[in-house]
């Protein structure tokens, strides 16, 4: 693990900042949960606290590749596909699956970020950034999530704060 790299997510500012040796490398506009912040399973909220990237999924996949259950469906997102599946929560391009570090707060039991399937992932370009609209995950623009995915080392620390 390259401990010089880490990710900071600010829910109040709707930003994700990539840091290397405590210097800002890049800052991105994101979309966190419509339901706000919270740890509880089934809440649809974005969890707070210390996390790390437990798994990186989608390496080498084309931009706008569609994932369901962390598996590539063979589809590439388009307006036509969106019209065909209007209620799908689109997870596109890359997935960085988060695991909590804080036992009883965001790890294990009914507050476990990993078993809640909390990701940093791509979303359709038509979705707004800087506005809380997700189902609990951190949504990003596809080109930006690909850039972050390539930059972030395995097990990269991620801090999610209000």
Secondary structure, DSSP 8 states (H G I E B T S, - for coil): --TTEEEEEETTTTEEEEEETTEEEEEEE-B-BTT-B---TTS--B--EEEEEEEEE-TT--TTEEEETTEEEEEE--HHHHHHTTT---EEEEEEEEEE-SBTTTBSGGG-TTTTT-EEEE--TTS-SSS--BSSSEEE-HHHHHHHHHHS-TT-EEEEE-
